[in-house]
Amino acid sequence: MKLTADTNVLVRAAAADDPRQAALAAEALLGAEAVVLPLPVLCEFVWVLGRGYRLSAEDVALALEALLAAPNAVYDEPAVERGLAFLRLGGDFADGVIAFAGLELGAEEFVTFDREAARLAAETGLRARLLGPPPG
């Protein structure tokens, strides 16, 4: 069977902080013919591990790579690679995914109020423009 796992299933499998749920999650993921990982689920996964579990960016990246290394994982590889590049450079995984996905849909430029996101987009080869300083 092919399945899409909710973020909480992926987090439970990665964190293994509830043995019963971790076992159920692992059984579902390992037993599937394919585990389809939509970009929003991966963005949530990264956010929960980083903010909720307070893992370092490197540990989050390693957990994500372990998930993606499963032979039955199906995901948008180029978008995830861009997100991981942002994450490893100190930025936000979701910003990298968003910038790349926009490009794939025909955008010519990534615009943002986030100075770091603009810098990382440019550093990873995307055309980016900072619209101005963030409000505050």
N, C-alpha and C positions, 0 to 999 in steps of 0.2 A: 504494500500500500504506500502511496505517496501522501505526505502530510506537510502541513505548515504548523509549526509549533508556536504557541504564544510565547512572548518574552519571558513570562514567569517560568515556563517549562525549561527554557534555555538557561536561565539564571539558576534555577534549582539544580540542574545537572552540573553547571560549572562551579557553583558555590558549595554544593553538597552539605549545606548547613542544616538540612532536615533529611535525615537518612531515608525515611520512608518515601518522601516525595522525590528525593534524588534518585532512588532506585526506580520509581515509576517513570520518571523523566528519561533516565538512561535506557530503560527497556523500550519505551516508545521510540526514542531517537535511533537507537541501534537496530531496532527491528523493522524500521521503515525501509522500503525500497529507495525512496528519496525523501530528504528533508529539505523542503523549499524554504529559503530564508529571505523574505522580502526586506528591502532596505529599511523600512520603518522599524521592523523587529530588530534588526542589527543596530540601528541607532539607539533604540531603547535599551538593548542589551548593554551597549557600551556606557550609556548614561547611568544605568542602575549599578553596574559594577564600579564605576568611577565615583559617582556621587553617593549612592546608597551604601555600598560596601567599602568605600574609600580606598579602593585599590589605586596604585600608581598608574600613570598612563602606560608604562611599559608592561605592567602586569595585566592591564586590561587588553592591550594589544596581543599579548601572549595567549590570554584566554580566548580572544576572538579567533586568533589563528588556529588554536587547537580545535575549536568548533568547526571552522571552515576546512580543516584538514580531513575531516571524516569523508570517507569515500562516497557517501550518499548525500553529501551537502550540495545543494544547488543554489547559486546566488549570482549576483551581478559582479563578476570579478573585477572589471575595471573601476567601477564605482567604489567598491570596497577597498581596492588598492589605493585610490585617492584618499579615501577616508582615513586609512591607516597611515598614509604619509602625513596628513595633517596631524593626526594624533601623536605620532612619533616626533613631530617637530614642535610639540607643545600646544597644538591647537585642538579644535573640536572635531571629532570624527564626523558628526552630522554636517558641519560646514563643508568638509571635503566632499562628502557624498552629494550634497545639494549643488555645489559648484559644478561637479562633474556631470550630474544628471541634467542640469540645465544646458550644459554644452551639448550633451547627447541629443537633447530635444531641439536644438537649433539656436540656442543663445550664443551670442558672440562675446559676451562680457559678463562677469560676475560682479554685481554691485552690492555694497554693504556699508553699514555704519560701523562695523567691527574692524578696527585697525589691524588686529592680529589675523583675522580671517582674510582680509585683503592681502596682507603680506604673504601669508602662507599660500594663497591661491597663486599669486605671482611667482613665488618661490618654486611651486610645483608645476609651473608651465602654463597656467591659465591666465587669460587676460582678466584683470581685476581692477576695480576702481573703488576707492574709498569716497563715500559721498560727503563725509564731514565727520566731525567728532560726535561721539554718542551724546545723547541728551544727558544733562545732569548738572 
